[in-house]
Amino acid sequence: MKERSEFLKELKAHKYRMSRQQYLTIKGQALKGNVNDARKGMVRILGRRGRR
């Protein structure tokens, strides 16, 4: 539970750097309990955004 809430705070801080669909997908993964994969996806999205 603690890991999920910490991740959601981190996700919310980066919300402005992703599209609405990307944000909702990552958030949905985390809420389903798949926090590790959600974190991996967020890092991947943010990494791609930095290259543009």
Backbone hydrogen bonds in HBPLUS format (Angstrom, degrees):
<---DONOR---> <-ACCEPTOR-->    atom                        ^
c    i                          cat <-CA-CA->   ^        H-A-AA   ^      H-
h    n   atom  resd res      DA  || num        DHA   H-A  angle D-A-AA Bond
n    s   type  num  typ     dist DA aas  dist angle  dist       angle   num
A0005-SER N   A0001-MET O   3.05 MM   4  6.35 165.1  2.07 156.0 158.9     1
A0006-GLU N   A0002-LYS O   3.00 MM   4  6.17 157.6  2.05 149.6 155.8     2
A0007-PHE N   A0003-GLU O   2.97 MM   4  6.15 155.5  2.03 145.8 152.7     3
A0008-LEU N   A0004-ARG O   2.91 MM   4  6.16 157.9  1.96 151.8 157.8     4
A0009-LYS N   A0005-SER O   3.13 MM   4  6.33 149.6  2.23 141.2 148.2     5
A0010-GLU N   A0006-GLU O   3.12 MM   4  6.38 156.0  2.18 144.2 150.7     6
A0011-LEU N   A0007-PHE O   2.77 MM   4  6.04 156.9  1.82 154.0 161.2     7
A0012-LYS N   A0008-LEU O   2.94 MM   4  6.06 157.5  1.99 142.4 148.0     8
A0013-ALA N   A0009-LYS O   3.13 MM   4  6.36 144.0  2.27 140.2 149.3     9
A0014-HIS N   A0011-LEU O   3.04 MM   3  5.27 137.0  2.23 102.2 114.0    10
A0015-LYS N   A0012-LYS O   3.31 MM   3  4.94 165.0  2.33  98.7 102.3    11
A0017-ARG N   A0014-HIS O   3.01 MM   3  5.57 156.9  2.07 118.1 125.4    12
A0018-MET N   A0015-LYS O   3.29 MM   3  5.79 169.7  2.30 118.4 119.2    13
A0023-TYR N   A0019-SER O   2.98 MM   4  6.21 165.6  2.00 154.1 158.1    14
A0024-LEU N   A0020-ARG O   2.92 MM   4  6.15 166.4  1.94 154.6 157.8    15
A0025-THR N   A0021-GLN O   2.98 MM   4  6.09 153.8  2.05 145.9 153.0    16
A0026-ILE N   A0022-GLN O   3.03 MM   4  6.22 170.3  2.04 155.7 157.5    17
A0027-LYS N   A0023-TYR O   2.93 MM   4  6.06 162.9  1.96 151.6 157.2    18
A0028-GLY N   A0024-LEU O   2.92 MM   4  5.96 155.3  1.98 140.6 147.4    19
A0029-GLN N   A0025-THR O   3.03 MM   4  6.31 154.5  2.09 148.0 154.5    20
A0030-ALA N   A0026-ILE O   3.09 MM   4  6.37 162.4  2.12 149.9 154.2    21
A0031-LEU N   A0027-LYS O   2.93 MM   4  6.18 160.8  1.97 152.7 158.2    22
A0032-LYS N   A0028-GLY O   3.05 MM   4  6.18 141.5  2.20 142.7 152.0    23
A0034-ASN N   A0029-GLN O   3.02 MM   5  5.36 151.8  2.10 159.5 150.5    24
A0033-GLY N   A0030-ALA O   2.98 MM   3  5.21 152.6  2.06 104.5 113.4    25
A0038-ALA N   A0034-ASN O   3.05 MM   4  6.24 152.6  2.12 148.3 157.0    26
A0039-ARG N   A0035-VAL O   2.86 MM   4  6.04 158.6  1.91 152.8 157.8    27
A0040-LYS N   A0036-ASN O   3.05 MM   4  6.26 155.4  2.12 141.5 148.4    28
A0041-GLY N   A0037-ASP O   2.93 MM   4  6.15 157.6  1.98 146.6 152.1    29
A0042-MET N   A0038-ALA O   2.92 MM   4  6.16 155.5  1.98 148.4 155.1    30
A0043-VAL N   A0039-ARG O   2.97 MM   4  6.19 165.1  1.99 153.2 156.6    31
A0044-ARG N   A0040-LYS O   3.04 MM   4  6.22 153.9  2.11 143.7 151.2    32
A0045-ILE N   A0041-GLY O   2.92 MM   4  6.17 160.1  1.96 151.0 155.7    33
A0046-LEU N   A0042-MET O   2.90 MM   4  6.09 171.6  1.91 156.9 159.4    34
A0047-GLY N   A0043-VAL O   2.90 MM   4  5.95 147.4  2.01 141.1 150.4    35
A0048-ARG N   A0044-ARG O   3.08 MM   4  6.31 152.1  2.16 145.0 151.4    36
A0049-ARG N   A0045-ILE O   2.99 MM   4  6.27 152.8  2.06 149.3 157.2    37
A0050-GLY N   A0046-LEU O   3.21 MM   4  6.37 141.8  2.36 139.6 147.8    38
A0051-ARG N   A0048-ARG O   3.21 MM   3  5.45 144.5  2.34 103.5 112.9    39
